[in-house]
Amino acid sequence: MIRSRFLIENDDEFEWAVRVIDRARTAVEKDHLQQINDLKPRLSVRDSKYRILQEKLVIDVSNTKKNALRLPNEHVKKNVDEICTEYKLPLIDFDFPDVPPNDEEIKISDSEEEYEETDGDENNSDIEEQ
């Protein structure tokens, strides 16, 4: 059936056609493997950048929550201090819950080259813990 489709008349021509097709298949496979290998570093860079963006999001949300807890306490304390000072009353000591300081914000570059050498394993483990 294959021989008739390729108009192959004898075994030598058939073997030659099989070798040509096999070489072409091998070349295509090598090309695809090369393309995959060329994409791996770029994907690694994007994974690294993604992990950094994910960590930045966690820090930004955490800092926003801390600010949301801290600001009303500071506002109340400021107003009470002003009132006590204005009316010469003793200052009131409030027992507000301690809010830890904000985490350091992560600066993110638009350039992908900056993330090529970043080892994301440390950042990834921190994110998973939270």
VENSULKA-V593317 format. One record per residue. N is the residue number from 1. BURIAL is 1 if it has 16 or more other C-alpha atoms within 10 Angstrom, else 0. Layout:
N|BURIAL ; N|BURIAL
This chain:
1|0 ; 2|0 ; 3|0 ; 4|0 ; 5|0 ; 6|0 ; 7|0 ; 8|1 ; 9|0 ; 10|0 ; 11|0 ; 12|0 ; 13|0 ; 14|1 ; 15|0 ; 16|0 ; 17|0 ; 18|0 ; 19|0 ; 20|0 ; 21|0 ; 22|0 ; 23|0 ; 24|0 ; 25|0 ; 26|0 ; 27|0 ; 28|0 ; 29|0 ; 30|0 ; 31|0 ; 32|0 ; 33|0 ; 34|0 ; 35|0 ; 36|0 ; 37|0 ; 38|0 ; 39|0 ; 40|0 ; 41|0 ; 42|0 ; 43|0 ; 44|1 ; 45|1 ; 46|0 ; 47|0 ; 48|1 ; 49|1 ; 50|0 ; 51|1 ; 52|1 ; 53|0 ; 54|0 ; 55|1 ; 56|1 ; 57|0 ; 58|0 ; 59|1 ; 60|1 ; 61|0 ; 62|0 ; 63|1 ; 64|0 ; 65|0 ; 66|1 ; 67|1 ; 68|0 ; 69|0 ; 70|1 ; 71|0 ; 72|0 ; 73|0 ; 74|0 ; 75|0 ; 76|0 ; 77|1 ; 78|0 ; 79|0 ; 80|1 ; 81|1 ; 82|0 ; 83|0 ; 84|0 ; 85|0 ; 86|0 ; 87|0 ; 88|0 ; 89|0 ; 90|0 ; 91|0 ; 92|0 ; 93|0 ; 94|0 ; 95|0 ; 96|0 ; 97|0 ; 98|0 ; 99|0 ; 100|0 ; 101|0 ; 102|0 ; 103|0 ; 104|0 ; 105|0 ; 106|0 ; 107|0 ; 108|0 ; 109|0 ; 110|0 ; 111|0 ; 112|0 ; 113|0 ; 114|0 ; 115|1 ; 116|1 ; 117|0 ; 118|0 ; 119|0 ; 120|1 ; 121|0 ; 122|0 ; 123|0 ; 124|1 ; 125|0 ; 126|0 ; 127|1 ; 128|0 ; 129|0 ; 130|0
